[in-house]
Amino acid sequence: MNYELFIARRIIASKKDKSSVSSPIIKISILAIAIGIIVMLFSIATGVGLQKKIKEKISGFNGDVQITNYDANNSKVTLNPVSLDQEFYPEFKNVSNIKKIQPFATLAGIIRTPTDFEGIIFKGVDSKYDWSFFKEYLKTGKLPEIGDKVSSEVIISEITSQKLKLKTGDTFHMFFVKNDPNKAPNSRKFKVSGIFNSGFNEIDEGFIVGDMRHIQKINKWKADEVGGFEVILNDFDKLQQTGFDIYNNIDSSLNATTISEKYPGIFEWLALFDTNIIVIIGIMIIVAGINMITALLVLILERTQMIGILKALGNTNWSIRKIFLYNAAYLIGIGLFWGNLIGISLLLIQKHFGIIKLNPETYYVDKAPVYLNPEYIILLNLGTLILCLIMLLIPSYIVSKISPVKAIKFN
């Protein structure tokens, strides 16, 4: 082993000779490895980052799983109330992977201003609601203060504020239509406490958020009746299994709907990113492998005499092949080092400064999100190294075809 590594190091040292035929080819191969790993890092970091960011935004509006009556399955509004007196509330003891459960209610209405009007969904929450999502995307103003008294404060999206020409501190009337057409709609006066913009225009423009007690009064619900429950998970990757477990541990009159079931089109689109990432990684590894194969063949041809001498001294074909494979692993390592250094640096710049912008109407985000996971990076590097070396096993077989007598005479 030490002998083979010694010979490999001698070959590496000899490549510093600029007159060597293999020198430019080896540089190109190292460059191909570096570019390949940069492209793969960008593909994974931005692809997974975009998936996570969009899922995070959908979860911020809806929770990861919603528990409601069956009549709310295909509706954005909660028609019939659910009692707060549930075994799973406020803590779901029978199902793991649950971070928090919070009640909510929704009701459709129309915002009316002196010059405009807009149909929208009023989402009601209680005083214990987790505002962390809206806090992150709050542009101006503050979050609603929901205390002992019914609060008139709401937050609206930037799109809605622009359409209705509303700003922080303004008041407006919202009309809630009753099921009975013969009865006049209920009217509520709200104050804009804050304006948010998550970049997810499709959902942003459909909601305003405020005190749930308005909906309870309008629908004549009791104080312990709500529209449903939002369940927030610790590990989103276990969404389907956790949703199934929740469904099996709630009353038969209730239903548990995951956000992937509520927004199937978006999640099917996100699933395509996995295919794109796999295809890009596959192409980059093949390109890098072909370049390394070329470099290895040139090295073998350039060291034909050395191979002949080593065979004459009694070295086996596999022993000589390992010398060139060690050499190739060293070159791949150089490419991986520079590729990771440049790739991760560029990704960190994008993460902190958001240089690459995206159209939020198409991608639901205004800049390319970056998700850097050390586990992904390590697996990507190991996978690239191992697959490239496996691809080099076949061309290294040419060593066994070299005759010692002819190789020693080779010039």
Summary of the structure (lengths in Angstrom):
residues: 411
radius of gyration: 31.3
end to end distance: 28.7
largest distance: 105.9
contacts: 1297
relative contact order: 0.18
helix: 53%
strand: 19%
